[in-house]
Amino acid sequence: MSPSAGREWLPYCGGAPVPGDLFGRWNLDPLLLVGIAVAALLLWRAGETAIQRRLTLAAVGLALFLFVSPFCALSSALFSARVTHHVLLAAVLAPLLVHALPEHRTRWPGSLAFWTGVQAVTFWLWHAPGLYAEALSSDALYWLMQISLTVAAMGFWAALRRTSALASVAALLVSTVQMGLLGALITFAAAPLYAPHFFTTEPWGFSALEDQQMAGLIMWAPSAGLYLAAALVIAQRWFTSENHGMPA
């Protein structure tokens, strides 16, 4: 194991909980709560339809779950919870935020290929063991990680809105493959790689390596599956519209 294994980690969500105290570990950081409230108000006011406002409520609920509920503390203990957190940011929260806004407000500069690459690089970068470990000992780096993952994913989902179905399906399939590849590398690593979790998983019934393998599987299957599902939905709509447009 790394020499950093004995270091005391102080992640933003607090020290790693044990099962008995998890449900008392709500994160009531006033700056965080104000930030979520302000973002919710801005999104609500920007929404132009009832569907967009419902998506705003869903996004706010997910943000509260990720950053305020005890799940935030659980991600300090289990790498698998942290990976789930990141997957929900990129593949659920980001598209909710994008589609809660009118399309003209999500026309960010940059092509779909650009944002596909940015999202992939950002995701791989923050799951490099060294940088990941630093993010769990610095509030500034922690928030840089969360914001950059979310913004990169929002850029990707926003770009999908304004490109052709064929290009969108291709980009989603690329994202499926790169997410699956990163998940496979984490799953089949021979030793635990993420120092902040070397000594935090045992109370939950997992070794550090077992927790890491579970995290890799989450990234490999459910995460990649979300991108694949989006590709299939877009492909189905494309084929339906093409068939409807064919002469009888």
N, C-alpha and C positions, 0 to 999 in steps of 0.2 A: 504494500500500500504506500501511497504517497506520504512524504514527511508531513504534509499538511493535515494528515488524518487526525492528529491530536489538537488541532487548532479549534478554538471556540468560535462557532458560527453564530452570527446574530442577524438572521434574515429579517426583512421588513415585517413579515407576518408574525414575528416573535419566535422564540425558541421552539424546538420540536416538541409537540405535545405527546402524552401517552394516552391510550384509549379512555382512561377514566376521567380525564379533564378536557377532552376535546370539545364537548358541547358547551363549555363555558368560555371558549376562546373566540369570542366575537371581536372583530377589529373595528373599534369605534373611533378611529383617527379622525378628528374633526376636519382636517384639511381634505382628506379623502371624501368624507360625506358631503362637504360643501362642493367639491369638484364634481361628484356624481350628480348632485342636485342641479348645479349650473348647466352641466352637459345635457341633462334630461330636459330642462326648461328650453334650452336653445334648440334641441332636436324637436321638441313638441311644437314650438313656434314655427320651425322651418317646414314641418310636415304639412302637406296640402290635402291629404286624403285620410279617411278613417283607417285604411289599412296601414298607411305610414305611421299613424299615431299608435296603432296597436303594436307595430314593430318597435317603436320607441319604448313602449312599456316592457316588451319582451327583452330588449337590450338592457334596459335599466335593471330589470330583475336578474338577468344573467350577471351583470357587473356586480350587483350586490352579493350574489352567490360567490363569485370568484374572489372578491376583495374584502368583503365585510363578514360573511358567514364563517363558521369554523373550518370550512374547506380551505380558506387561506392559510390557517395554521397547519392543517394536515399536509399542505404542500411543503412545509418546512421539514416534516418528518419523512415523507415518502417521495422519492423521485417519480414514482408512477403517478402520484397526485399532481406533481408539478408538470409533468408531461400532459396530463389530462387538462390542466389549467391552460397550458399553451395551445393545445389543440382547440379548445373551446374558444380561446381568443381569436385564433386565426380562421377557423372554419365555421364558427357560429356567430360570435359577437361581431366580427368585422362585417360579414354580409348583412347582418341585421342593421348595423349602423348605416351601411351604404344604402340599403333599400328603404330605410326610414326617411331618407332625404329625397327630394325631387331629383330627377336625373340630371338636370342642368347644374345642380350643386355638386355633383360628383364627377364632373369632367376635369379630372386632374391631368396635368401634362404627363407625357410619357406613354409609350405604346404598351400593348398587352405583353409583348415579349419582354420589354423592359421590366414591368412589374412582376412578371412571372419569375424573372431572374432575381429581382430584389427580394421577393418573398422567400425564395429558396435560400439565397445567401444569408439572409437575416436569420432564418430558422436554423440553419446549420451552424452559423457563427455562435449563437447563444447556447447551443448544445455542445460546443467544444468544452471539455471538462474544466480547463483552467478559467475561461471567461465565465462559465456558469458559476463556478465556485466564488469568484470575485463578486458576482451579482448578488450572492446570498450573504455577503458581509458588508454591503454598501447600499444604503437606501437610494442614493443617486443612481448607481448602476442598476439596481433592481428596477427602478422606474424607467430608466433608459431601455432596459430589456422589454418591459411590458409595453411601453409606448411604441418602440420601434417594431415589435412583432405585430401590434395592432395596426399601425399606419401602413406597414408594408402589405399586410393582408387586405386592408381597405383599398389600397391602390390597385391590388390585383382584382378584387371583386368589382371595383368601380370600372376598371378597364373592360371586364367581361360584359358590362352593360352596354357598351358602345361599339362592340365588334361583332363580326359575323358569327353565326352559330358554329360554322366549321372551325374558325380560329379559336372560339371559346372552348369547344370540345378538346381541341388539340392542347391548349394551355392547361386545362383541367387534367388531362391524361399525363402531361409532363409533371404536374404537381403531384399527382397520385404516385408516379414512379419515384420521384425524388424523396417524397415523404416515406414511402415504403423502404427505399434504400437506407435512409438514415435509421429508420426503425430496425431494420435487419442488422445493421452494424452494431447498434446498441444491444440488441437481443443476443447476438452471438459473441459479444466480447467475453474473453476468458476470465476477466477479473473485474471487480467493481471499479468504475472510473470516476464517480462523482463524490469527491471527498466530503461535502457537507452531509451526506447520507450514510457514511460508513458506520456510524454508531447510533442512528436514529430509527432504524427499521425493526430491530429485534422486538421491542414492545408490541409491535403490530403483527408479529408472527412470521416475519420474513428476514432472510439474510439480506445484506446489501446487494449481493449479486442477484438474488431472486427478485427483489424489488426492481432492480435495473432491467432484468429480463421482462418483467411485466410491463414496465414503461416502454420498452422497445416494441413489444407486441401491440400496445395501445397505439403507438405511432404508426406501426406497420399495417395493422388491419383497420380498426375503427376510423382512425384519422384519414388514411388514404381512401377508405371507403366513402367518407363524406365527399371528397373531391370527385370520386368516381360516380357517386350518386348524382351529383350536380351535372356531370357530363352526360349521364344517361337522360336526365330530365330535359336538358337543352337539346340533345339529339332527338328525343321523342317529339318535342315541340316542333323541331325543324322538319322532321319527316311528315308530321301531321299537316303543317302548313304547306309543304310541297305537294302532298297528295290532294289537299283541298284546292290547290291552284291548278291542278291538271285538268285538261278538258275531259268532259264526259265521253 
